């Protein structure tokens, strides 16, 4: 799977079903090549208190399922 494939998927919280945002980059472990986290441009509607889009990270262990169109995330 390519980064561009991941960027085209919608991130959805399994807690409340809200759209979290879009993947803009990934952070990799340099030694193993494993994904550490997704860098996400947050959806303003999901994080409305900021008043603008901002970037955050979602750790790999919080990713529950990568489907054809969506990525399910445990945002506890």
N, C-alpha and C positions, 0 to 999 in steps of 0.2 A: 504494500500500500504506500502511496506517495503522500507527502505533506499536503499537496493540493487536493487529494481525495478527502483528507480529514477536514480541510478548510471549508469544503462544500457541505459538510454535515452540520446539523443543528444540535447545539448542546442543550439538553433538557434536564432539569432537576427532577429526580425521582421523588423528592419530598413533596413538592407542590405543583409539578408539571410545567413550571415556567421556563421560558426561553432564557438561557443564561448569557449567551453571547456567541461570538465567533472566534475560532482558533486563528491566531495570527502567527504563531511560531511554536516550536517545541524546545524543551530543554533536555539534552541528552547527557548520560553519564559517559564521559570521555573514555573511560577504561573498558566498559562493557558494551557501549552502544545502545543500552536500554533507555527507554523514555523515562525521564524523571517527572516531567510535568508538561502540561499544555499552557502556553501563554495565551490568554483570552482577552479579547476586547469585549468588555462587558456590555450587555444590552441595557440601555438607559431605563427601560421600563422595569427590568428586574432589579436594578440598583438605583432607583429614582432619587435617592437622597444626595447623590453626587452632582446631579444637574448636568453632567456631561459624560461622555464615554471615557472609561479609564481601563487600564490593563491590569490583570491580576493573573495568578497561576492556579491551576487545578492540578493537584498531585495525581500521579498515575494510579495510586491505590484508591482514589475516589471515583475512578472511571469504572462503571459497573457493566456496561455493554456497549459495544460499537456495532450498530446496525447498518442497514443499507442507506438510510437517510438521516438517522439521528445517533447521537452519543448520549447515553444515559449516565448522569452524574449524581453521586450521593453528596449533596451539599448540606451536611448536618450542622 
